[in-house]
């Protein structure tokens, strides 16, 4: 039973709103609300229970819609696995031996590799020494010379510095590069998983087709 102050338009509206907003059983049967006025003028609202004897009663039937089913997202399609083995499953010792076996086997040496450094001192590998130019952000000042206050954006052209990996480090560097490619496929953004898989397969195949392979 919910008690209310003597009837006013605002009080009755707030009380009825609270009744309708209260959690109700998940069912499709109508709900009956009783408005009971006592002989002294006190008004109460009762959910499913008729008014007591001597009370003036008003009855209202409210249809409660069946609850909507919980949203269950469609299962994500499993990421396609690479068509080549994962390098993380290969023994690490094979790479340590590879540098001493490069000239002993019939396979060619691995492709040339360059270690490139970005303006923020991060590094990466690539197979040529002509990386695309970057736009290095510049700090700008706005009103009153305060940085960021109404300031625009500016940048300067910056080229990464790339140096060739020495022959004696090629196998280890290629191995590290392929392992990074596997990491990007396994833990990268879902939208880039397919392109990361293709890149991993390409790099792994290059490594396996070279004298660095076991």
N, C-alpha and C positions, 0 to 999 in steps of 0.2 A: 504494500500500500504506500502511496506517495501523497504526503500532505501538502496543501498549498494555503497561502494566506487567503483571506476573503477575496472573492472574485474581482479582478480588474482585468481589463483587456490585455495589458502587457503581461500580468502575472499568469493568466491562463495560457497565453501563447507560449511563454517560456516553459511552463510546466509540460504542456503537450509536446513541445519540441524535444524536451529531455526524455519523455517517454518514448517517442518515436526513434530517438537516436540511441537508446539503450540497446545493448546486445539482446537479440531475440533468438530463440531456437531456430536452427536451420530447417524450415518446413515451408510448405506451400499453403497450409490451411490458414484461413483468415484469423486475425487477432482481434479480440473484442476489448475495447477500452470503455470503462464505465466512469461517468462524471457524477459524483455523488455530492449532494448539497444537504448538509445537516440542518436541523431546525434552527440552529443559531447562526446559520449562514456560512459556516466553514465548508470549504470545497476541497474534495479529495478526488484523485484519479486512481483507478484501480485497473490492473491489467488482468482480465479474464475472471475477475471476481465481482459478482453483482453487489450493489449497495446494500447496506444493512437496512433493516426495517425502520421506517420512519424517515428515511432519507429520500430526497427527490433524486431520481435517477435519469441520466441521459446515456444512451448506449450508442457507441460508434464502432463499426466494423471496418478494420483495415486489412487489406490484402497485402501479405508479405510475399514478395517475389522469391522464388527459389534462388539460393546463392549461386553465383557464377562459379564454374569450375576453376580451380587454381591453374594459373598459367604455368605450363610446362614447356620450356624451350625445346625446340627440336635438337636432338643430339648432333653435335658437331661431327662432320665427316672426319674420320681418322686421317692424320697426315700420311701422305704416301712415303713409304720408306725408300731410301736410296737403293738403286739397283746394284750397288757395290758394297763391300763390307764396310763397317764402321771402323775407322782407324783406331778408335779408343779400345777396340777389342783385340788389337794386334799387340804382340809383346813389344814393350819399349826397347828391349835389348837389340832388336833387329835394326833399329835406326842407328844405334851406337856403333854397330858393326859396318853399317853401309858405307861410311866414308873410306874404309880400308878395302872394300870390295868393288869400288866403282870401276877400277881399271881391269878387274879380273873377269868380269862377266861380259856377255855379248851385248848387253843393253847400253844405249847411249847415256851420256850424262844428263842430269835433269836440265830443264830450260833455265836460262839466266833469270835471276831474281834480283830485285832492287828493294832496298830498305828505304822508305820515304818518311821524312819527318815533317809534321804539320807545324804551323806557327804556335800552337799551344803545347808543343813538345810531345804530342801523341805520335805514334809510329804505325806503319802498316807496310805490307809487301805488295808489289805489283811486278808485272813481267816486262815492263819497259820503263825508261826513265823520263817519260813525257806525261806527267800527271796533269789533269785539268787544273786551271787556275781557280783559286778560291777568292771569296770576298771576305776579307778580315774586318770585323766590325770595329768602328771607331767610336770613341766616346764623344758625345755631342752635348752642348750646353744650351739651355733655353733662356727664359726670361730671367734677367738679373744675373746671368752667368751660372745659374744653378743647373747641375747635370740632371737631365731627365724631365725638367719642368717645361713642358711645351716644346721640347727639343725634337728634331726629326731624327732620321736614321741615316747613317753614312758608313761607308766601308772603303777599304783600299784593296786593290788587286794584290794577291799574294800567291806565289808559286811554291809548292812543297819542294824540299830538297831531297833528291833521291841519289843514293850511292849503291854501286853494285855489291852484292853479297860475295865475299871471297869464295873461291872454289872449295876450300876445305870446310866451309860452313853451309854449303848449298843443301846437303841432305838434311841436316838438322833444321835449317830454316824452312825447307819445303815441308818437312814433317810438321813443324809448328804451324805453318800456314794451313795445312789440310785439317789439323785438329781444331783450329779456330773456325774453319768453315763448317765442320761438323757441329761445333757448339752453336753457331748461328742458326743452323737448321733445327737443332733440337730445342733451343730455348729462345729463338727469335719471335717476332710478332707473327701471329697467325696469317696475316695477309701476305707475308713475305716468305712463308715456309716453302712454297713450291719453287720460287726462284733460288732460295738458299739450297734446296736439295739439288737442283740442276748444277749450281756452282760447285757444290761439294763433290758430286760425281765427276765433274770435269777435272778438278784439281787432284782428286784421288787417282784417277786414271793416269794423269800425267806423272804422278809420283810412282805408280806401279809400273809404268812403261819405261822408267829410267833405271839407271844403275843403282839408285838409292833403294829400290825394292829388294826385299829379302830373296 
